[in-house]
Amino acid sequence: MRNDGRFVVDMDSHVMEPPDLWLNYLEPRFRERAIHIARDDSGVEMLMVDGKPILTGRLAALGGAEHDAVETFTNPALTYLDGCPKASYDTSARVQLLDQWGVDAGVVFPTIGILWDKEDDPELAMAYARAYNNWQWDFAKSALDRIWPIAQIPLYDVDLARVELERCLKLGFKGMFLAPEPVCGKRPSHPQFDPLWQLLVAADLPVCVHLIVRFDRVVNLSGTRWWDPEKERTDTVFSFALGGTMQLIPAVAALVCDGLFDRFPGLKVAIVESGAGYVRYLMDRLDEKYARFGRTSPLRRRPSEYIRENFWFVMDPSEGAIDAQCDLVGEDRFLWGSDYPHVDSHLSAMQEVEMALAPMTPARRNKVLGGNARRLFNLP
């Protein structure tokens, strides 16, 4: 804690994984299938997963916080490493950045780790995750009071997932990363995954539901494709503004409506990188439909009660409605995140947050800045 008495936590920051991470950390029997960066015949970078490109060109845009956002997307000379500021992979540089921002601690998520998907090969998927988790631990372990690692745990094989989550929690990871999508045809609230939630409840640590990017399929609710990527470039404002929100709102609703929190009333869930201004709307919408169709639902209580008790929501730095959301939902439910060092993050995130929270009382502001993270992560 700093001298002014505030405790400030960035709830959404990322690493930029070194290009050779999986070449160095993956077990030898999987080494030939390592995630890595290659170049095509014309010299354009490709992100390779299991020998196949999942992204070609514009790899700098996976990071890019220190470049102009439009240039990052349009300048073909920029490489993946050009988009990786030193603080995105070097421990000392990350701590220095936190000091510059006046931030006490940062929760850290993957970057390449939110792109790949190996539902067809659970053992390889877990090997990829173990390699990432081992590197992440090496990145964070010398500064665990400042850098809080979140374990990547693919759910394709529950037994493998349980073993890896248990290992990471014993090491000192602060929670678990969860993709907002069904896995092998099952929502994360399916009882098959209950052993994982039991571990997190026992550890009093959260599952962090963070947006993902899947280039090999379109994920939506209505089946509508607003842009045809084969004929036109998807509007960047549209995709960045709604891509995360339209993943995470249904994820919250599914976790609640499936009755997960009746089975695990102590399970903590953090909703990350989708903004937070929608929370009361979602509560009201679910409650209104529950009042009409509740006899068909497994829930013991109104959906809003689970949202109010089991969820924390991470606001974007410049959101202007969070003071009102605190009035409507509860001031202990909101946190903030910078998304550093991704292309749509800002190096001025801390100043933006301070401006957005200025209308709040000092006590409420301090809760959102980091006080609420104490309860979420079971800190003294």
C-alpha positions as CSV (number, residue, x, y, z in Angstrom):
1,M,0.0,0.0,0.0
2,R,1.2,3.5,-0.9
3,N,1.7,6.4,1.5
4,D,-1.7,7.8,0.7
5,G,-3.5,4.8,2.2
6,R,-5.0,3.6,-1.1
7,F,-4.5,0.1,-2.5
8,V,-4.6,0.1,-6.3
9,V,-5.0,-3.0,-8.4
10,D,-5.1,-3.3,-12.2
11,M,-7.5,-6.2,-12.7
12,D,-6.8,-6.6,-16.5
13,S,-3.3,-6.6,-17.7
14,H,-1.5,-9.0,-20.0
15,V,1.9,-10.4,-20.8
16,M,3.2,-10.7,-24.4
17,E,4.5,-14.2,-24.4
18,P,8.1,-14.5,-25.8
19,P,8.0,-16.1,-29.3
20,D,10.1,-19.0,-28.0
21,L,8.1,-19.6,-24.8
22,W,6.7,-22.9,-26.0
23,L,9.9,-24.0,-27.7
24,N,11.6,-23.6,-24.4
25,Y,9.0,-24.7,-21.9
26,L,7.0,-27.4,-23.7
27,E,7.7,-31.0,-22.7
28,P,10.1,-32.7,-25.3
29,R,7.4,-35.1,-26.6
30,F,5.3,-32.1,-27.8
31,R,8.2,-29.8,-28.9
32,E,7.7,-30.3,-32.6
33,R,4.1,-29.1,-32.2
34,A,5.1,-26.0,-30.2
35,I,3.3,-22.6,-30.6
36,H,5.8,-20.3,-32.4
37,I,6.0,-17.5,-35.0
38,A,7.1,-18.3,-38.5
39,R,7.1,-16.5,-41.8
40,D,5.4,-17.3,-45.1
41,D,7.1,-17.3,-48.5
42,S,6.7,-13.5,-48.7
43,G,8.2,-12.9,-45.3
44,V,4.9,-12.2,-43.5
45,E,4.7,-13.4,-39.9
46,M,2.4,-16.2,-39.0
47,L,1.3,-17.4,-35.5
48,M,1.6,-21.2,-35.7
49,V,-0.3,-23.6,-33.5
50,D,0.3,-27.3,-34.0
51,G,1.9,-26.7,-37.3
52,K,-0.9,-24.6,-38.7
53,P,-1.2,-20.7,-39.0
54,I,-4.0,-19.3,-37.0
55,L,-3.1,-15.7,-37.7
56,T,-1.1,-14.2,-40.6
57,G,0.2,-10.7,-40.6
58,R,-0.4,-7.8,-38.3
59,L,1.0,-9.7,-35.3
60,A,2.1,-6.4,-33.8
61,A,-1.5,-5.7,-33.1
62,L,-1.6,-8.4,-30.5
63,G,0.2,-5.8,-28.4
64,G,1.0,-2.4,-29.7
65,A,0.2,-0.2,-26.7
66,E,3.2,2.0,-27.4
67,H,2.3,2.5,-31.1
68,D,-0.6,4.4,-32.8
69,A,-3.4,1.9,-33.0
70,V,-4.2,2.5,-36.7
71,E,-0.5,2.3,-37.6
72,T,-0.2,-1.0,-35.7
73,F,-2.9,-2.5,-37.9
74,T,-1.8,-1.0,-41.2
75,N,2.0,-0.9,-41.1
76,P,3.2,-4.3,-42.5
77,A,6.8,-3.6,-41.3
78,L,5.8,-3.9,-37.7
79,T,6.5,-7.4,-36.2
80,Y,5.1,-9.2,-33.1
81,L,8.2,-8.1,-31.2
82,D,7.6,-4.5,-32.2
83,G,4.2,-4.8,-30.4
84,C,5.9,-6.1,-27.2
85,P,7.0,-3.4,-24.8
86,K,9.6,-4.6,-22.4
87,A,7.2,-4.4,-19.5
88,S,5.0,-7.1,-21.2
89,Y,7.6,-9.8,-20.7
90,D,10.3,-8.5,-18.3
91,T,9.6,-8.7,-14.6
92,S,11.6,-5.7,-13.5
93,A,10.2,-3.5,-16.3
94,R,6.6,-4.5,-15.3
95,V,7.3,-3.5,-11.7
96,Q,8.7,-0.2,-12.9
97,L,5.6,0.4,-15.0
98,L,3.4,-0.3,-12.0
99,D,5.5,2.2,-9.9
100,Q,5.1,4.8,-12.7
101,W,1.3,4.4,-12.7
102,G,1.0,4.4,-8.9
103,V,-0.4,0.8,-9.0
104,D,0.3,-1.6,-6.2
105,A,-0.5,-4.8,-8.1
106,G,-1.5,-6.1,-11.5
107,V,-3.5,-9.2,-12.4
108,V,-1.9,-10.8,-15.4
109,F,-3.6,-12.7,-18.2
110,P,-2.1,-14.3,-21.4
111,T,-2.2,-12.8,-24.9
112,I,-1.3,-15.7,-27.3
113,G,-3.1,-17.8,-24.7
114,I,-6.5,-16.2,-25.6
115,L,-6.1,-17.2,-29.2
116,W,-5.3,-20.9,-29.6
117,D,-7.9,-23.6,-29.3
118,K,-7.1,-27.4,-29.3
119,E,-10.5,-28.9,-28.4
120,D,-9.5,-31.9,-30.6
121,D,-6.4,-32.7,-28.6
122,P,-6.8,-32.3,-24.8
123,E,-3.3,-33.6,-23.9
124,L,-1.6,-31.1,-26.3
125,A,-3.8,-28.3,-25.0
126,M,-2.8,-29.0,-21.4
127,A,0.8,-29.2,-22.4
128,Y,0.5,-25.8,-24.0
129,A,-1.1,-24.5,-20.8
130,R,1.5,-26.1,-18.5
131,A,4.3,-24.4,-20.5
132,Y,2.5,-21.0,-20.3
133,N,1.8,-21.4,-16.6
134,N,5.5,-22.4,-15.9
135,W,6.8,-19.4,-17.8
136,Q,4.2,-17.1,-16.1
137,W,5.3,-18.4,-12.7
138,D,8.9,-17.6,-13.6
139,F,7.8,-14.1,-14.7
140,A,5.8,-13.4,-11.5
141,K,7.4,-15.3,-8.7
142,S,10.1,-12.7,-7.7
143,A,7.4,-10.0,-7.4
144,L,4.3,-11.8,-6.2
145,D,3.3,-8.8,-4.1
146,R,3.1,-6.8,-7.4
147,I,2.4,-9.3,-10.2
148,W,-0.6,-11.7,-9.7
149,P,-0.6,-14.6,-12.1
150,I,-3.8,-16.3,-13.3
151,A,-3.5,-19.9,-14.3
152,Q,-4.6,-21.0,-17.8
153,I,-6.6,-24.2,-17.5
154,P,-8.2,-25.7,-20.7
155,L,-11.3,-27.6,-19.8
156,Y,-11.2,-30.2,-22.6
157,D,-10.3,-33.0,-20.1
158,V,-11.5,-32.3,-16.6
159,D,-9.1,-34.7,-14.9
160,L,-6.1,-33.0,-16.6
161,A,-7.6,-29.6,-15.7
162,R,-8.0,-30.5,-12.0
163,V,-4.4,-31.7,-11.7
164,E,-3.0,-28.5,-13.3
165,L,-5.3,-26.1,-11.4
166,E,-4.4,-27.8,-8.1
167,R,-0.7,-27.5,-9.0
168,C,-1.0,-23.8,-9.8
169,L,-3.0,-23.0,-6.7
170,K,-0.3,-24.7,-4.5
171,L,2.4,-22.6,-6.3
172,G,0.6,-19.4,-5.5
173,F,-1.4,-18.4,-8.6
174,K,-4.3,-16.0,-7.8
175,G,-7.1,-17.7,-9.7
176,M,-8.0,-19.4,-13.0
177,F,-8.6,-18.0,-16.5
178,L,-11.9,-19.2,-18.1
179,A,-12.9,-18.7,-21.7
180,P,-16.5,-17.6,-22.1
181,E,-17.6,-20.4,-24.4
182,P,-19.0,-23.9,-24.2
183,V,-16.4,-26.6,-24.1
184,C,-16.9,-29.9,-26.0
185,G,-20.6,-29.1,-26.1
186,K,-20.9,-28.3,-22.4
187,R,-21.2,-24.9,-20.7
188,P,-18.7,-24.3,-17.9
189,S,-21.6,-24.5,-15.4
190,H,-22.1,-28.2,-16.3
191,P,-21.6,-30.5,-13.3
192,Q,-18.8,-32.2,-15.1
193,F,-16.6,-29.2,-14.2
194,D,-17.6,-29.1,-10.6
195,P,-14.2,-30.5,-9.3
196,L,-12.6,-27.3,-10.6
197,W,-15.0,-25.0,-8.8
198,Q,-14.6,-27.0,-5.6
199,L,-10.9,-26.3,-5.7
200,L,-11.4,-22.6,-6.2
201,V,-14.0,-22.3,-3.4
202,A,-11.6,-24.1,-1.1
203,A,-8.8,-21.7,-2.0
204,D,-11.2,-18.7,-1.8
205,L,-9.9,-17.5,-5.2
206,P,-11.8,-16.4,-8.3
207,V,-12.4,-17.8,-11.7
208,C,-11.7,-14.9,-14.1
209,V,-13.9,-15.0,-17.2
210,H,-11.9,-13.1,-19.9
211,L,-12.8,-12.6,-23.6
212,I,-11.1,-14.8,-26.2
213,V,-10.4,-14.5,-29.9
214,R,-11.1,-17.5,-32.1
215,F,-10.1,-16.9,-35.7
216,D,-11.3,-20.3,-37.0
217,R,-15.0,-19.8,-36.2
218,V,-17.7,-17.2,-35.7
219,V,-19.2,-17.2,-32.2
220,N,-22.5,-15.4,-31.8
221,L,-26.0,-15.8,-30.4
222,S,-28.2,-15.1,-33.4
223,G,-26.2,-16.7,-36.2
224,T,-26.0,-13.3,-37.9
225,R,-22.7,-12.2,-39.5
226,W,-22.8,-8.5,-39.6
227,W,-19.6,-8.4,-41.7
228,D,-18.4,-11.0,-44.2
229,P,-14.6,-11.3,-43.6
230,E,-14.2,-13.0,-47.0
231,K,-15.5,-9.9,-48.8
232,E,-14.8,-7.0,-46.5
233,R,-12.8,-6.0,-43.5
234,T,-14.8,-6.2,-40.3
235,D,-15.3,-2.7,-38.8
236,T,-12.7,-2.3,-36.1
237,V,-14.8,0.0,-33.9
238,F,-17.7,-2.4,-34.0
239,S,-15.6,-5.5,-33.3
240,F,-13.5,-4.0,-30.5
241,A,-16.5,-2.4,-28.8
242,L,-18.8,-5.3,-28.9
243,G,-16.6,-8.4,-29.3
244,G,-15.9,-8.9,-25.6
245,T,-19.3,-7.7,-24.3
246,M,-21.2,-10.0,-26.5
247,Q,-19.2,-12.9,-25.2
248,L,-19.4,-12.1,-21.6
249,I,-23.0,-11.0,-21.1
250,P,-24.3,-14.5,-22.2
251,A,-21.5,-16.1,-20.2
252,V,-22.7,-14.4,-17.0
253,A,-26.4,-15.3,-17.8
254,A,-25.5,-19.0,-18.5
255,L,-23.5,-19.4,-15.3
256,V,-26.4,-18.0,-13.3
257,C,-29.3,-19.6,-15.1
258,D,-27.8,-23.1,-14.9
259,G,-27.8,-23.0,-11.1
260,L,-24.0,-23.1,-10.7
261,F,-24.2,-20.8,-7.6
262,D,-26.8,-23.0,-5.9
263,R,-24.2,-25.7,-6.0
264,F,-21.3,-23.4,-5.1
265,P,-22.6,-20.4,-3.2
266,G,-19.0,-19.4,-2.4
267,L,-17.7,-19.4,-5.9
268,K,-16.2,-16.0,-7.0
269,V,-16.3,-14.9,-10.6
270,A,-14.6,-11.9,-12.1
271,I,-15.8,-10.7,-15.5
272,V,-12.9,-9.1,-17.3
273,E,-12.5,-6.9,-20.4
274,S,-16.1,-6.3,-21.4
275,G,-16.8,-3.1,-19.6
276,A,-19.2,-3.0,-16.6
277,G,-22.0,-0.5,-17.5
278,Y,-24.4,-3.3,-18.4
279,V,-24.7,-5.0,-15.1
280,R,-27.9,-3.6,-13.7
281,Y,-29.6,-3.9,-17.1
282,L,-28.7,-7.6,-17.2
283,M,-29.9,-8.1,-13.6
284,D,-33.3,-6.5,-14.4
285,R,-33.7,-8.3,-17.7
286,L,-33.1,-11.7,-16.1
287,D,-35.3,-11.0,-13.1
288,E,-38.2,-9.9,-15.3
289,K,-38.1,-13.1,-17.3
290,Y,-37.5,-15.2,-14.2
291,A,-40.7,-13.7,-12.7
292,R,-42.6,-15.0,-15.7
293,F,-40.9,-18.3,-16.4
294,G,-39.3,-19.2,-13.1
295,R,-41.2,-22.4,-12.8
296,T,-39.1,-23.8,-15.7
297,S,-35.9,-22.7,-14.0
298,P,-33.6,-24.6,-11.6
299,L,-32.8,-21.5,-9.7
300,R,-33.8,-21.1,-6.0
301,R,-33.6,-17.3,-6.1
302,R,-33.8,-14.4,-8.5
303,P,-30.9,-14.2,-11.0
304,S,-29.9,-10.7,-9.7
305,E,-29.2,-12.1,-6.3
306,Y,-26.5,-14.4,-7.6
307,I,-25.0,-11.6,-9.7
308,R,-24.9,-9.3,-6.7
309,E,-23.3,-11.9,-4.5
310,N,-21.0,-14.0,-6.7
311,F,-19.7,-11.6,-9.4
312,W,-17.2,-8.8,-9.7
313,F,-17.1,-6.7,-12.9
314,V,-14.0,-4.9,-14.3
315,M,-14.7,-1.5,-15.8
316,D,-12.8,0.0,-18.7
317,P,-10.7,3.0,-17.7
318,S,-12.9,5.7,-19.2
319,E,-16.4,4.4,-18.3
320,G,-18.6,7.1,-17.0
321,A,-21.5,5.2,-15.5
322,I,-19.8,3.2,-12.8
323,D,-20.8,5.5,-9.9
324,A,-24.4,4.9,-10.9
325,Q,-23.8,1.1,-11.2
326,C,-22.4,1.2,-7.7
327,D,-25.6,2.7,-6.5
328,L,-27.7,0.2,-8.4
329,V,-25.7,-3.0,-7.9
330,G,-23.3,-2.4,-5.0
331,E,-20.0,-0.5,-4.6
332,D,-18.1,-3.7,-3.7
333,R,-18.8,-5.3,-7.1
334,F,-16.6,-3.2,-9.4
335,L,-12.9,-3.0,-10.2
336,W,-10.9,-1.5,-13.1
337,G,-8.5,-2.8,-15.7
338,S,-6.0,-1.3,-18.2
339,D,-5.8,-4.1,-20.8
340,Y,-2.1,-3.2,-21.0
341,P,-0.3,-3.7,-23.4
342,H,-2.9,-4.6,-26.0
343,V,-3.5,-2.3,-29.0
344,D,-6.7,-0.8,-27.6
345,S,-5.2,-0.1,-24.2
346,H,-3.8,3.3,-23.1
347,L,-0.6,4.1,-21.3
348,S,-2.7,6.9,-19.7
349,A,-5.1,4.3,-18.2
350,M,-4.4,5.4,-14.6
351,Q,-5.2,9.0,-15.4
352,E,-8.4,7.9,-17.2
353,V,-9.6,5.9,-14.3
354,E,-9.0,8.7,-11.9
355,M,-11.1,11.0,-14.1
356,A,-13.9,8.5,-14.5
357,L,-14.0,7.8,-10.7
358,A,-13.7,11.5,-9.7
359,P,-17.5,11.9,-9.0
360,M,-17.4,9.1,-6.4
361,T,-16.9,9.6,-2.7
362,P,-13.3,8.9,-1.6
363,A,-14.4,5.7,0.1
364,R,-16.2,4.3,-2.9
365,R,-13.3,5.4,-5.2
366,N,-10.8,3.5,-3.1
367,K,-12.9,0.4,-3.2
368,V,-13.1,0.4,-7.0
369,L,-9.4,1.2,-7.4
370,G,-8.3,-1.8,-5.4
371,G,-10.1,-2.3,-2.1
372,N,-12.6,-4.6,-3.7
373,A,-9.7,-6.7,-5.0
374,R,-8.9,-7.5,-1.4
375,R,-12.1,-9.5,-0.9
376,L,-12.0,-11.0,-4.4
377,F,-8.5,-12.4,-3.8
378,N,-8.8,-13.1,-0.1
379,L,-6.2,-10.6,1.0
380,P,-5.7,-9.5,4.6
